Amino acid sequence: MSEHTEEPDKCDWQLEGQPLQEQTQELVYGVSCHSFRWFDHLFGDEKDFPEEEVNGLWLLGLEYRQYDGFDYRGRFRVRAPLPNLDNRWDVIVGRENEEEYVSDTAPSEQVLYNPGLSREEDNEWLLGLGQRRRSQRQGLDYSVGVRLGTPLSLYGKVQWYYNRQYTPKTDLRFRQTLFWRTDEGLGTTSRANLVHQWDAQNVLRWEAVATVSEETEGMKWYAAQTWYHQLQGKNAISLQAFARGETDEEVGLRDYGLNLMWRQPFTRDWMFLSMGPNITWPRTFRYEERELSLGFSMWIEMEFGDYDY
C-alpha cells in the first residue's frame, strides 16, 4: 500500500540550505505568489491559479551627479494573471514613480540605462489591473489603479501599440498613451523606438518620447540614440547620447549628455550589476551657466519568475 504524498505548494519558498541570493529570490517570489493567488480567489475558485506566471523585477541603485548630488533609485514590480476574473487581465503591484508609470514616460525596461524624460524620483506603491493585448503586434491595452498613499489617487490609461518589422534586423515600436490621474488631470504621451541590429554584437536604438498634460506648461520631450555592444558571455556595454527638455519653460533644453554603462551578470544569471560614468550639461534656470557635470551610476537588478516585460 503506497503512502499518498501531498504535492508541495508552488508558492512556498524553500530557504533551508540555499545561498543568500536564492533565499532572497525565493522569498520575494513566494510572498508575491501567495498574495496574488489570494486576491484571485476573491473572484472564485473555478480556475486554478498559474503560479508559474507570477514574475517581476527588483532594482536598487545609487546615482551621483555634480549638479544634483546623490540620488537613490529603487523599483519593485510584480505582475500576475487573474484567471478567475478574466484570463485577459493581470494584477500589477509595484513601487514606482507614479507620474512616469501612469504617463508612460518611465525609462525603458530591458535596456542598460535610460535617464528618461524626467529625473525626479518620487516612488509610491501602486495597485492596478491591466488588460492583455490579444495581438503582440498592435492593439489596445487598458489599465486602472490606485496610488496606495495619503491621499489615495486613482489613475487610468489606454495605450495603443503598433509594432512593425521593416527588415529582419530593423523594427519599429510605437505606442500612444491617453492617461488620467485624479490629482493631475488628463494627458497623452507618444513614444517611438527604432532598433537596428548591425551585427551579432552591435545594436543601434533610437528613442523619442513626448508628453503633454494639464500639469505641463508645454510639451515635455526626450530623445536618445544608444549603441549596445555585446561582450563575452552576457557582459555588455552601452554608449548613449541624449537630450531632454520642456517647451514654454524658462529653459527649454533642460539636459543633454553621454552615458557609458557596463552590465554583467552578478553571481547569478538572473541578477545583473550595471555601472558607469556620465557627463551632462544640465540647466534649470535662465540665470544659471550651463556647465559640465560629471556623474556615476551603479545598481543591481534581480529578476524572479519568468520575467517577460
Secondary structure, DSSP 8 states (H G I E B T S, - for coil): ---------TTS---TT--HHHHHHHHHHHHHHHHHHHHHHTT-SSS---GGG-EEEEEEEEEEETTTEEEEEEEEEEEEEETTTEEEEEEEEEEEEHHHHHHT-S--TTSS----S-----EEEEEEEEE--S-SSEEEEEEEEEE-SSS-EEEEEEEEEEEEEEETTEEEEEEEEEEEETTTEEEEEEEEEEEEE-SSSEEEEEEEEEEEESS-SS-EEEEEEEEEEE-STT-EEEEEEEEEEETTSSSSEEEEEEEEEEEEE-SSTTEEEEEEEEEE----STTS----EEEEEEEEEEEESS---
